[in-house]
Amino acid sequence: MAHEQPTHAPANPSLLPSPLSQARPTRRPQGPLGERLFPFVRTLREYRLAYLRPDLIAGLTTALFTVPQALAYALIAGVPPALGIATALAASILGAAFGSSEFLINGPTNAISVMLAAHAGLFAAQGDPVAAIVTLTLIIGVTQVIAGIARVGAFTRFVSESVLTGFTAGAGVYIVINQMPSFLGLEKSQIAKTLWGWEPPIKCAVVDFLRIVQSLDGVRWTTFGLAFGTFVMVRGAQVIERRLERRIPAAFIAVALVTWLVWMLGLHERSGVAHVRVVRDIQPLARELPLLQMPHFDFAQVRALFGPAMAIGLMGAVEAIAIGKSLAARAGHPFDASRQLIGEGFCNLGAGFFGGFASSGSFSRTAVNFEAGAVTRISCILSGVLTLLIVLAFTPAANLIPIAALAGTLVHVGIKLIDVARFRGVFDATPGDRRVLLVTFAAVLFSEHLENALFAGIAVSVYYALRRAEGFKLRMLVETPEGSLRELAENESVQNHEVTVWNLQGELFFAAAEVLQAELTRLLDESSGFIVLRVQEAYNLDATTAAAIGHVAERARQRGGRLFLCGVRPGMYGTFQRSGFLPQLGEDAIFVADRELLGSTRKALNYARELARKGWPPEGIGI
């Protein structure tokens, strides 16, 4: 039987903190077709009245975190704050209805918003930036639904931890730099266009940071004070959280207090450097429900946006599936990555038709929902509804939220994304992990388009994966005085035998073929000409490697020797047979794997010795 890789990577327990409550119902992995197509139906059928109170509390707690984050992430993405609320509403409800996870909160996220911000120039080139973002969101939704139906969700596991850690840390730095103008009160017109007279050929986070440094003489100290005060309050709340051992809606409280202060002092009505920009200066929030919109599609625009949509959709899928898989392992629920991918697609389709922007699973809001005691996916739906109700109830006050306060919360979010312990752990793991991590991190800071950073990290990660996969081990086996076989130590020498036995371990796909052929040829030339190759611990033989082994067997015959294979599994035998290289080996040189440990190896060894003694040494061959 061909070797099979694990279908699911182990859950990463570091993604989310331990929940306060574990009393949650277990779920059946299967059910009627309707329930598998619409997981929300199963939840409703199994729902109990006792679940409503904890779900409602969890939904309300999550909504208090969602409101400031949705407004702030909309600013990062470069769209009006109201669209952040529309995105949170549509994504949280549709993600819960169609996704596999019971607790995942979908909506605006920092990583997706950062990737959208990196394409501001592309969106502006389409004429209407907001319309372009909506179109991109719909493209993401369609492709994610198709990918989920095609059952490709499991392939997201090939985006390694090194790529995710490097990208997340880089995104944290990017967010901090992106929010510095709002944090410092710098107008866009005040930011330097060149770097001390030199115009950089690219636009990236590092260049933006240097431009801000060059423009520090335009800082508005009132705005800076409000932003810094918000930042300090949110950071300080973390200390209180650890002492109380429960979550506090710190961002909501801090933004509310700063908004009240701005209103009391009338800072939003002042002119000149004392003026503090508020939400209504960008686009006023309206006390109305989001309305369905029918976007206009243009083929040229779709083609221009398709590449960024693929990268952003991939990042969103990886985020959501990683969180969902971790939570499912903790709560004892089944999790289907492809089903979750369909749910993510519907999140983005819903956000697009309500005029919102791309969304994904949120690490922070999902943790809040889980820790607050959520029992079912109803908590996710309630969080979306309550988010809208909070905004509708406090619309006049929400219009006075200072942009500086949102910037303060976002700088806090950016710094939290730079997980030093996680970064150090990946950095110290292996040389390959270190290079993937640093390449991805640096690419985020120096790339004009962040999908290039993601793809660069994936490319380097795949390169090292292939390097590891092409490796194999060849170890000589020798007989002990008792007649058993053991592996020869590296510093141990052995006299020349009429038959040598080698144990082959590793992957036998095409990348290993050339090196394996060269190594076997060298061993053949250094031996008496008869080699027994144990392949029971070698996997995934393909036609290229079968050809390489066949060439070595042919060379052994020309020398008057033979190459024997033992421990051959049925799948490997079939590959030799179908690829046409069985005649080069000879049917008598194939020893199928035996139930007895090393049984086929002993049979091959005895047969090889018998042949060697009958006609050995052949004429012209030196020993």
KOLRO-549681 format. One record per residue (C-alpha): x negated, y, z negated. Coordinates in steps of 0.5 Angstrom, whole numbers, padded with zeros to 4 digits, always signed. Example, Ala and Ser with C-alpha at 12.3 -4.5 7.8 and 13.67 -1.06 7.14 Angstrom:
<atoms>
-0025-0009-0016 -0027-0002-0014 
</atoms>
This chain:
<atoms>
+0000+0000+0000 -0003+0007+0002 -0005+0011-0004 +0001+0016-0006 -0001+0023-0009 +0004+0025-0015 +0010+0029-0012 +0010+0034-0018 +0004+0038-0021 +0004+0038-0029 +0008+0044-0032 +0004+0049-0034 +0006+0050-0042 +0002+0057-0042 +0007+0060-0037 +0013+0061-0043 +0012+0062-0050 +0016+0056-0054 +0024+0057-0055 +0027+0059-0061 +0032+0054-0060 +0032+0047-0057 +0039+0045-0058 +0041+0045-0050 +0045+0039-0047 +0041+0034-0042 +0043+0034-0035 +0044+0028-0030 +0039+0028-0024 +0044+0026-0020 +0052+0027-0019 +0057+0028-0013 +0055+0031-0007 +0059+0038-0008 +0055+0039-0015 +0048+0037-0012 +0050+0043-0006 +0053+0047-0012 +0049+0046-0018 +0054+0052-0021 +0060+0047-0021 +0057+0042-0025 +0055+0047-0030 +0063+0049-0030 +0065+0042-0031 +0060+0040-0037 +0061+0047-0040 +0064+0048-0047 +0066+0053-0051 +0061+0053-0056 +0056+0055-0051 +0059+0061-0049 +0057+0065-0055 +0049+0063-0055 +0050+0065-0047 +0053+0071-0048 +0048+0073-0053 +0042+0071-0049 +0045+0075-0043 +0046+0081-0047 +0039+0081-0049 +0036+0080-0042 +0040+0085-0039 +0037+0090-0044 +0030+0088-0041 +0033+0088-0034 +0035+0095-0034 +0029+0099-0035 +0025+0094-0031 +0030+0094-0025 +0029+0102-0024 +0022+0101-0025 +0020+0096-0020 +0025+0100-0015 +0020+0105-0016 +0014+0101-0015 +0017+0098-0008 +0018+0105-0006 +0026+0105-0006 +0031+0109-0010 +0032+0106-0017 +0039+0104-0016 +0037+0099-0011 +0033+0096-0017 +0040+0095-0020 +0044+0092-0014 +0038+0087-0013 +0038+0085-0020 +0046+0084-0020 +0046+0080-0014 +0039+0076-0015 +0041+0074-0022 +0048+0071-0020 +0046+0068-0014 +0040+0065-0016 +0044+0062-0022 +0049+0059-0018 +0045+0056-0012 +0038+0054-0016 +0036+0048-0019 +0034+0052-0026 +0038+0053-0032 +0035+0059-0035 +0031+0062-0029 +0033+0070-0029 +0032+0072-0021 +0031+0080-0019 +0026+0085-0018 +0019+0083-0020 +0012+0086-0021 +0009+0082-0016 +0014+0082-0010 +0015+0090-0011 +0007+0091-0011 +0007+0087-0004 +0013+0091-0002 +0009+0097-0004 +0003+0095+0000 +0007+0095+0006 +0010+0102+0006 +0006+0105+0012 +0009+0099+0016 +0016+0100+0013 +0016+0108+0015 +0014+0106+0022 +0020+0103+0023 +0024+0109+0022 +0028+0108+0016 +0024+0105+0011 +0030+0103+0006 +0033+0099+0012 +0027+0096+0014 +0026+0093+0007 +0033+0091+0007 +0032+0087+0014 +0025+0084+0011 +0029+0082+0005 +0034+0078+0009 +0029+0075+0013 +0026+0072+0007 +0033+0070+0005 +0034+0066+0011 +0027+0063+0012 +0027+0060+0004 +0034+0057+0005 +0032+0054+0012 +0025+0051+0008 +0029+0049+0002 +0034+0045+0007 +0028+0042+0010 +0025+0040+0003 +0019+0043+0004 +0019+0046-0003 +0014+0041-0006 +0009+0044-0002 +0008+0050-0006 +0004+0046-0011 -0002+0047-0006 -0002+0054-0008 -0007+0053-0014 -0007+0056-0021 -0014+0060-0019 -0010+0063-0013 -0004+0065-0018 -0009+0068-0023 -0013+0072-0019 -0007+0075-0015 -0003+0076-0022 -0009+0080-0025 -0010+0084-0019 -0003+0085-0018 -0004+0088-0025 -0009+0093-0024 -0006+0095-0017 +0001+0097-0021 -0004+0101-0026 -0007+0105-0020 +0000+0105-0017 +0003+0108-0023 -0003+0113-0025 +0000+0119-0021 +0007+0118-0024 +0004+0117-0031 -0001+0123-0030 +0005+0128-0027 +0001+0128-0020 +0005+0130-0014 +0004+0127-0008 +0001+0133-0004 -0004+0134-0010 -0008+0127-0009 -0014+0128-0005 -0014+0126+0002 -0021+0124+0003 -0026+0122-0002 -0031+0128-0003 -0030+0129+0005 -0031+0122+0007 -0024+0119+0010 -0024+0112+0008 -0023+0107+0014 -0018+0103+0010 -0012+0104+0005 -0013+0100-0001 -0012+0100-0009 -0020+0102-0010 -0019+0108-0005 -0013+0110-0008 -0016+0110-0015 -0022+0114-0013 -0017+0119-0010 -0013+0120-0016 -0020+0121-0020 -0022+0126-0015 -0015+0130-0017 -0015+0130-0024 -0015+0137-0025 -0008+0137-0023 -0005+0133-0029 +0001+0135-0032 +0000+0134-0039 +0007+0134-0041 +0009+0129-0036 +0002+0125-0039 +0005+0126-0046 +0011+0123-0045 +0008+0117-0041 +0003+0116-0046 +0008+0116-0051 +0013+0111-0048 +0007+0106-0047 +0005+0107-0054 +0012+0105-0056 +0012+0099-0052 +0005+0096-0054 +0007+0098-0061 +0013+0094-0061 +0009+0087-0059 +0006+0088-0066 +0013+0088-0069 +0015+0082-0065 +0010+0078-0067 +0011+0079-0074 +0019+0078-0073 +0018+0072-0069 +0023+0075-0064 +0024+0079-0058 +0025+0086-0058 +0028+0090-0052 +0022+0095-0053 +0022+0098-0046 +0030+0099-0047 +0029+0103-0053 +0023+0107-0051 +0026+0109-0045 +0032+0111-0049 +0028+0115-0054 +0024+0119-0049 +0030+0120-0045 +0034+0123-0051 +0027+0127-0052 +0027+0130-0045 +0035+0132-0045 +0034+0135-0052 +0028+0140-0050 +0031+0141-0043 +0025+0139-0040 +0028+0136-0034 +0031+0143-0032 +0025+0147-0033 +0021+0149-0027 +0013+0149-0025 +0008+0145-0029 +0013+0144-0035 +0018+0140-0030 +0019+0133-0032 +0022+0129-0026 +0028+0124-0027 +0031+0119-0024 +0036+0124-0021 +0031+0127-0017 +0030+0121-0013 +0037+0119-0012 +0042+0120-0017 +0045+0113-0020 +0053+0113-0018 +0058+0110-0023 +0061+0105-0018 +0060+0098-0016 +0055+0096-0010 +0058+0095-0004 +0057+0090+0002 +0053+0093+0007 +0052+0090+0014 +0045+0091+0017 +0043+0093+0024 +0038+0088+0027 +0033+0089+0032 +0029+0084+0035 +0022+0088+0035 +0023+0090+0028 +0024+0083+0026 +0018+0081+0030 +0014+0086+0026 +0017+0085+0019 +0016+0077+0020 +0009+0076+0018 +0010+0080+0011 +0016+0077+0010 +0013+0070+0010 +0007+0072+0005 +0012+0075+0000 +0017+0070+0001 +0012+0065-0001 +0009+0069-0007 +0017+0069-0009 +0018+0062-0008 +0011+0060-0012 +0013+0064-0018 +0020+0062-0018 +0018+0054-0018 +0013+0055-0023 +0017+0058-0028 +0023+0053-0027 +0019+0047-0027 +0016+0049-0034 +0022+0051-0037 +0025+0044-0034 +0020+0040-0037 +0021+0044-0044 +0029+0043-0044 +0029+0036-0041 +0033+0038-0035 +0031+0035-0028 +0028+0040-0023 +0028+0040-0015 +0023+0045-0012 +0027+0045-0005 +0034+0046-0009 +0030+0052-0012 +0028+0055-0006 +0035+0055-0003 +0037+0059-0009 +0031+0064-0008 +0034+0064-0001 +0041+0066-0003 +0038+0071-0008 +0035+0075-0002 +0041+0074+0002 +0045+0077-0003 +0040+0083-0005 +0040+0084+0003 +0047+0085+0004 +0048+0089-0002 +0042+0094+0000 +0037+0091-0005 +0030+0089-0004 +0026+0082-0004 +0027+0079-0011 +0024+0072-0015 +0024+0069-0021 +0022+0074-0027 +0017+0071-0032 +0018+0076-0037 +0026+0076-0037 +0026+0069-0036 +0022+0068-0043 +0027+0073-0046 +0033+0069-0044 +0030+0062-0046 +0028+0065-0053 +0034+0068-0054 +0038+0061-0054 +0041+0061-0047 +0044+0054-0046 +0046+0054-0039 +0046+0058-0033 +0052+0062-0035 +0047+0066-0039 +0043+0068-0032 +0050+0070-0029 +0052+0074-0035 +0046+0078-0035 +0047+0080-0028 +0054+0083-0030 +0052+0086-0036 +0046+0090-0033 +0051+0093-0028 +0056+0094-0034 +0051+0098-0038 +0049+0102-0032 +0056+0104-0031 +0057+0106-0038 +0051+0110-0039 +0050+0113-0032 +0050+0120-0034 +0044+0119-0039 +0041+0114-0034 +0040+0119-0029 +0036+0123-0034 +0031+0118-0035 +0024+0121-0034 +0020+0118-0028 +0014+0118-0033 +0017+0114-0038 +0018+0108-0033 +0011+0109-0031 +0009+0108-0038 +0013+0102-0038 +0010+0099-0032 +0003+0101-0034 +0004+0096-0040 +0007+0091-0035 +0001+0092-0031 -0004+0091-0037 +0000+0085-0039 -0001+0082-0032 -0009+0082-0033 -0009+0076-0038 -0016+0076-0040 -0016+0069-0043 -0013+0065-0037 -0018+0069-0033 -0024+0067-0037 -0021+0059-0037 -0020+0059-0029 -0027+0062-0028 -0030+0057-0033 -0027+0051-0030 -0031+0049-0024 -0035+0053-0019 -0030+0052-0014 -0024+0055-0018 -0029+0061-0020 -0030+0063-0012 -0022+0062-0011 -0021+0067-0017 -0026+0072-0015 -0024+0072-0008 -0017+0073-0009 -0018+0078-0014 -0022+0082-0010 -0018+0081-0004 -0012+0084-0008 -0016+0091-0009 -0019+0092-0003 -0014+0089+0002 -0009+0094+0006 -0004+0089+0006 -0003+0084+0000 -0001+0078+0004 -0008+0078+0007 -0010+0077-0001 -0006+0071-0002 -0008+0068+0005 -0015+0069+0003 -0014+0066-0004 -0010+0060-0001 -0015+0059+0005 -0021+0059+0000 -0017+0054-0004 -0016+0049+0001 -0023+0049+0004 -0025+0047-0003 -0020+0042-0004 -0022+0039+0003 -0029+0039+0001 -0027+0035-0006 -0023+0030-0002 -0028+0029+0003 -0033+0026-0002 -0034+0019-0003 -0038+0015-0008 -0042+0008-0006 -0045+0004-0011 -0049-0002-0011 -0046-0008-0014 -0051-0014-0017 -0050-0020-0020 -0051-0022-0028 -0054-0028-0030 -0047-0030-0032 -0045-0030-0025 -0041-0023-0026 -0041-0017-0022 -0043-0010-0025 -0045-0003-0022 -0053-0002-0021 -0055+0004-0025 -0058+0010-0022 -0065+0009-0024 -0065+0002-0024 -0068-0002-0018 -0067-0009-0015 -0070-0013-0011 -0068-0014-0003 -0062-0019-0003 -0060-0023+0003 -0053-0020+0002 -0052-0013-0001 -0045-0011-0004 -0043-0004-0005 -0037-0001-0008 -0034+0005-0004 -0029+0010-0008 -0026+0016-0005 -0022+0019+0001 -0023+0016+0008 -0019+0021+0012 -0023+0024+0018 -0027+0029+0014 -0031+0024+0011 -0032+0019+0017 -0039+0022+0020 -0042+0022+0013 -0040+0015+0011 -0042+0013+0018 -0049+0016+0017 -0049+0013+0010 -0047+0006+0012 -0052+0006+0018 -0058+0008+0013 -0056+0002+0008 -0055-0003+0014 -0062-0001+0016 -0065-0001+0009 -0062-0008+0008 -0063-0015+0011 -0057-0014+0015 -0051-0017+0011 -0047-0012+0007 -0040-0013+0004 -0036-0007+0003 -0031-0007-0003 -0026-0002-0001 -0020-0003-0006 -0022+0004-0009 -0022+0007-0002 -0016+0011+0000 -0012+0014+0006 -0016+0011+0012 -0015+0014+0019 -0017+0012+0026 -0023+0017+0026 -0026+0013+0019 -0024+0006+0022 -0028+0008+0028 -0034+0010+0024 -0033+0003+0020 -0032+0000+0027 -0039+0003+0030 -0043+0001+0024 -0040-0007+0024 -0042-0007+0031 -0049-0004+0030 -0050-0010+0024 -0048-0015+0030 -0053-0012+0034 -0058-0013+0029 -0056-0020+0028 -0052-0019+0021 -0045-0017+0019 -0041-0012+0016 -0035-0015+0011 -0030-0011+0008 -0026-0014+0002 -0021-0011-0003 -0017-0009+0004 -0010-0007+0002 -0004-0009+0008 -0004-0001+0010 -0011-0001+0011 -0011-0007+0015 -0005-0005+0019 -0009+0002+0021 -0015-0002+0023 -0011-0007+0027 -0006-0001+0030 -0013+0003+0032 -0016-0002+0036 -0022-0003+0032 -0021-0010+0028 -0024-0014+0034 -0031-0010+0032 -0030-0012+0025 -0028-0019+0027 -0022-0022+0023 -0027-0027+0019 -0030-0021+0016 -0023-0018+0013 -0022-0020+0006 -0015-0018+0003 -0015-0016-0004 -0014-0021-0009 -0010-0021-0015 -0016-0024-0019 -0021-0018-0021 -0026-0018-0016 -0023-0024-0013 -0024-0022-0005 -0031-0019-0007 -0033-0026-0009 -0030-0030-0003 -0033-0025+0002 -0040-0025-0002 -0040-0033-0001 -0038-0033+0006 -0043-0028+0008 -0049-0032+0004 -0047-0038+0008 -0047-0034+0015 -0054-0031+0012 -0057-0038+0010 -0055-0041+0017 -0058-0037+0022 -0063-0032+0017 -0067-0029+0019 -0065-0028+0026 -0071-0027+0031 -0074-0020+0031 -0071-0018+0025 -0076-0016+0019 -0074-0017+0012 
</atoms>
